[in-house]
Each structure stands twice: as C-alpha cells, then as structure tokens.
Amino acid sequence: MSEQNVIGKGTWIDKLAFELIEREKSIGRKMDLLRVESGLGASG
C-alpha cells in the first residue's frame, strides 16, 4: 500500500488548495496574493 500525505487537516478543501498553489507555482505566477472563497454562498 502506498504512503499517503495529510495536508492540513486532510479535508478536500486542503487538497484543492494545495493543488491550486502547486499549479500556480509551476506556471510561474506571482504568489504575493492569493484570493479564495469557500463556504456557504461563496459561489455567488
């Protein structure tokens, strides 16, 4: 069985945030400011 890494508290939003940050780094975008929305009603 493969080893699993726990990011933050291991929730799906932590995994999503980690993947987003890694993608932004890989394409060379500045990481000075990252705006996010989550929770009830965050999508508008």
Summary of the structure (lengths in Angstrom):
residues: 44
radius of gyration: 13.1
end to end distance: 41.0
largest distance: 41.0
contacts: 57
relative contact order: 0.12
helix: 34%
strand: 0%
